[in-house]
């Protein structure tokens, strides 16, 4: 007979924990939050110390009745929601509803859902941490005040359906500012000169470095021609050779932001998808004979700390799998880079390093396997020895110029045997490919094969990808691990930004809202102000600040801004751009609209006519299937670009890759354009033919 009730958030988590606790425990799920502020009103009594008016979330009645009935049949109730502010708040609301005592040690927390961790947690239950609850409550009320006070103003002055949010507004402003930087950017010309040389044993390349003993940047063709003239009859002679050993250290284990960034780079996951799949891995996966097991530790964390037990297990695994030389002399300890990090939980790691990804692959979905493999490899690599690289730098004198060649060779792979971190800005993924130079010594003469001057132009700063934006928010102290993914989703749903080629672009609506916010609510968009508010919330969690005082400080100036905006903000009319295309349903003109995946056409007769259509881009390629239609660029419902015949549905040709206008020279099948971090290339869909692009995109 069960004598204890355990309440968690989700059925998956309940299933996993139930297996560990046995028949004396009933485990049920609350299905997330049970109470929240009402949607129909602000729900905060500002003049009564910001007292919140919580109501039961619609649809939770039957769940709450089931929990209430179950609590009456047991001696003890345990609340085992996630180990963060949000989980603490869920536990607090449940305790209130179930009428548990404030002094009752009913709260159980664990960083990983494994048998040992769960059993240990139930040995040491604690009281609900009111500081954690107050921190979550303060954030919720703060965001409610900003959203429910500014949003109606935007509805009145701009258009219905708009919203403003504390963190989301800063995120949109970052995207808006970056777009303005790109528009204002003036490219500057510069040149490089590459010498293709031969030592007799091997060919190699060296780049122009200096002239007359001073490092020089070549800014125009005239300067290049001066160098080329000097090189016409010059011999290339090795003037200096430097060889040294260089250590390369592994990256720390994942925190929430770095997991989202790396999953975007390597798996092409959106932030929301990363967190959804990580939640599944954390809550538990059925591994057949082993049963349901939580595969990773809690995925909302800003700490790189690792438990001694996990470190010891990793050490044993690394030594046994790779040998003693692959483990460092002392265990690795990673210092948190962000001074605002709460360090409440461990880093994201596998619950057991002994569960190798390939061993459990059959039990995981494709996405689960790929993300688990990423977490597992990153953690194992983070505990391994540094890689050792032999580097060689060779300076070659030709007339009055110096050309420099750099090569490296991996002497000892260390952690690189398992994993190497990706890079947003690299032209290619950093791997262990050797870039070797032939053996050279001072005084050697090398043969000049070709001198290749090349013109370049400086590039504007790149638009934000999800990974870059998360990184920027984290570095600025904006938001916390739990807020990144929902923030990115919200700014797209509201139509403030669109995604073009996986990068954020502000919409006309987004630019307008940000301009109004800059004029009337500058502190909401101020990075330092927002970061300071995050610190205030952290101090509430730590018991150093009173949550009512933090909100009062903010609201005093915010209320004055609202009064000014109400009087001075002028009504703005957003005019749609009219297209030349006519709606085939009603005869009116189509207008251009901006959706979360970019521009589309909508009938100007809305709401009487709701006809919409995508903006078609002709690729100029004839359909390889019917040989009559043209291949056009289209978008799926999820915004992914694909290519299809404009004669659809008569011709059903589709391809995720862009078809090239000529057949494979080897087998005659269709050629498609593909892209990797090294650039663009052409590949046959049928045979192994592949052709690199003749002119790679400039990465400088």
C-alpha positions, 0 to 999 in steps of 0.5 A: 500500500502506497503511503507517499505521493510524489508530484512531478511536472510531466508523465515521462518524468513520473514514469522514470521516477516511479520505477526507482521508488517502488510500490510505496510511492504514487507518482503523478504529474501536474502537467506543468504550472497549475496557477498563473496570472490571468490572461484577461487582466494585468493580475497585479495589485501594484498599490498592494506591494505588487500582490499577484492574483493567481488563478487556476490555469484553464483545463487543469481542474481534473488534474488538480482534483486527481492530485487532491484526492491522491494527497488525502490517501497518503501520509506524506506528499513530496514535490519533485518539480525541476531544480530551478526557480520555475520548478520551485514556483510550481512546487509552491503553488502545489503546496498552496493548493494541497494545503501543505504546511510552510514548515513541511520538508516536502521539496525534493530536488535532483540534478539527474534522474538516475536511481542513485540520485533520486534515492539520495534526494528522498533521503534529504527533503527540504522546505520550499525555498521562498527566495527561489519562489520570490525570484520567479514571482518577481520575474513573472510580475516584472514581465507582466507589468512591461507587457500589459502596460506597454502592449495596449499602448502599441495596440492604440498607436500602431496596431492590434496584436502587438506586444512588448517584453523586457527581454524580447525587446532587447533581443529585437533591438540587437537585431535592429542595431545589427541591421543598421550597422550592415546598412551603414557599412562602407566596404574597404578594399584590401589585397592579398598576394599568395606565392605558390612555391615548391621545395623540390619535395613538396608544393606549399603556399606562402602569403605576403607579410611585410616589405622593408622589414615592416608589416604592411597591409595592401590597400589598393592595386597600385601597392600590389603592383609595386610588390609584383614588380619587385618579385618579377626576378626575385628568388625566394630564400628561407630566411627564418624557420620557427618550430614550436609545440603548442597545446590546445585545450578542450572546451568545457562541458555544456551549459544551456547557451553553449548547448543551444549554440553547438546544436545549431552549428552541428545539428542545425537545431533551433533553440526550442528544438534543442531544449525540447529534445534535451528535456526528453533525454533528462526525463527518461528514455526506455532502454529496454532491459535497463528500463527507463533512464534519465540520460543527461543532467538538468539542461537549464544551467549556467554552471560548468561544474562537474560532480566528483563522482562523474569526474571519477567515472569519466577518468576511469572510462578515458584511461580504460578506453584510450590509455593513461596519456589521454587523461590530464595530470589533474582533473579539469576544473572549469571556472565560470566565465560569466560573473552573473552565473548562478552556479545552481546546478552542474553542467549538462553531462551524461548521467553515466559516461558508460552509456556510449551513444552507439550502444543505446542508439536503437532506443533513441529517435534520430534527434535524441541520438544526435543530441545525446551524442553531442552532450556525451562527446563534449563531456568526455572531451572536456575531461581529457588531456590537451592536444599537442600540435607541432607548428612551423612558421617559415619566413621567405625573403624575396627582394625587399619583401617577406612572405610567410608560410604556416603549417601545423601537425597534430603530434598528440590528439588528446581530446580531439580524438573524441570531439572538437568544438564548432565555430560560427565564423570559421570557413571550415570546422576546426578538425585534426587535418594536418596542414604540413610544410615540407622540411625547410631550413634557413638559406634554402632556395625554393622555386616560384611557381605562381604569384596570385594577387587577389582583391577583397573587400571588408565585410559587414558584421554578420546578421544574428543566427539563433546561436549568435544571438543566444551568445550575445544575450548571455555575454551581456547578462540578458536573460537566463538559461530558461529564457533564451529559447522562448524569447527567440520564439516570441520575437518571431511569432509577433512578426518583429523579426523574420528568418532569411537564410537562417539569420534574423532580419528585423521586419518593418513592424519590428523596426517601428516598434523598436523606434517607439520603444527607444523614444519612450522607454529607453531603459527597457532597451538599455542592455546595462539596465536589463542586465542590472535587473537580472542581477536583482532577480539573482539577488532575490534568489540568494536572499540578498534583496527584497522582491517588492523593493526591486519591483518598486525601484523599477516601477517608479520610473516606468510609470512616469514613462507610461504617462508621457508615452500615453500623451505624446506617442503619435498614432502610426499608420503602417501602409502595406506595399502594393504588388502588381499581382492580382488576386485570382479570387476577388480581383484586388491587388496583392500586398506584401506582408512579412511573416515569421519566415519572410515576405509573402503576398496577401490579398488587400481585401482582407478580412473579406478575402483571405487569399495568400501566396508565397513570393516565387523566386525563379531559379532559371532552371528547367524542370528535369522531370517534365522538361517544360516547367521552371524550377522555383524556390518555395518554402515549407510550412515550417519555413524551410526552403525547397525547390519544385516545378511551377507546373505543380500539381501537373508535375510533382518534382521537388528537391531540398537541394537547388538543381543545377541547369546541366546534367552530370557529365558522368552519368547524365543524372541531375546535379544539385548545389550543396553547401558546407562550411568550406563553401558551395559545391555541385554533386550528382544525385545518382553517382559519386560525381562532385565538383567544387565551385570555381569561385568560393565565396569570400570569407574574409 
